[in-house]
Amino acid sequence: MKVILKIKIRYARILLRDIFNISIDLFYMIYSKLSLIKEWEDKKPLLLLVADNVSNRVEKISFALGSNNMCVGLLYKNAKNLNKTNYSFSVKFRSAISLKRIINELQPSTIHVFSSWDFNTAYYLIKRKVKYGKVVFDDYDVWSGIVNENYLKYHYLPNQLIKEQYCLKNADGLCCRSLEFQVPKRMQVYQAQKRIFFPEYMINRESNGELTKQERKKHTLVYAGNLNINIIKIAEMISDIGWRLDVYPAHHSIKAFPNLPDNITIFETVDSDQLYEVLKHYRYGLIIPPDLAEGDSCIYSRNKRELAMTGKLFDYVDAGLKVVARDYSLILCLLKRMNSLVELKGNDPLLSIRQTLTDISDSVSEEVTQSNFKNKYSLKENGKRLIHFYSKL
């Protein structure tokens, strides 16, 4: 009886929570209808971005589209610091019910949905695409044979894997952050619908004052992104050769890493639209080698090493940095094209970082200058490709 009572109480709580969320969602829907929708009524067709969490990728794509005079709306669940200037309007949703009501009201021409290790929202929209219009699926990390060798061990993964594969197969189009989509294609997970390769290109921001090579920090390596304990090992490895490591974490705070070496500083997380102003003070940016990025529960597959992409590549180059990296084939290829690569050599990734920084000369440390590739890899220029892609769905 006690077990049954506990189950009833649990489901009652879930029901009350859902009723509460639905009530809030209805308020947001009414508010958006009265005050936000008026802003774009005469600007149709509307492109709608949908994201559970507003990442740097979402912000960059909205910038690319807005720079080309697209009417862009955003529906989201969570956003730490939303740059609302990139959107015609933005509305927060809390449940599938409110998502359905808002989309029915907006009637967008195309929906671009973003997923990162949770495919529930994308699955919901793609299953209903006949009612909602064309849906583009943007998969941040492709689980189907790509992320790591142990992904099948995650207890929640089988259900999500099925949803991801459904989205890959049934979306009207795929927006590919990297070449990882080639793996499920080979495995015949999805059909040959339209796809576009669209990494997080450069914004080409206007700086509040450019810095010369001499004004940039010498013998300091900068890293922006996710952290693990190996970031401490890197700092320890370069300490006695006179190098420092400055870290701008994507999520973690300094409290997660006590007893830091003297030559490392972990700053507070910087908003994506402010990252350029931080990075321009350095000469070298680090992409952590895959051997050091891995953890006990995440061993990168060969596909990940060969085909994966990172947005910080373009953030570093945009700010005029040389990029210290190894082992990621696609990343190395792009950096070589942009004349921005300092490639790590040797078998041991830690020793290779130490040796490379020891050997760096002033001639290598010249910052990247403005050239044709900054236009070729700019968000505004490539935004035209993305708009053309939408039009052909």
Beta strands, then each sheet from edge to edge (+ up, - down):
strand 1: 47-53
strand 2: 72-78
strand 3: 89-92
strand 4: 110-115
strand 5: 134-139
strand 6: 173-176
strand 7: 194-197
strand 8: 217-225
strand 9: 244-249
strand 10: 264-266
strand 11: 282-286
strand 12: 322-325
strand 13: 341-343
sheet 1: 3+ 2+ 1+ 4+ 5+ 6+ 7+
sheet 2: 10+ 9+ 8+ 11+ 12+ 13+
end
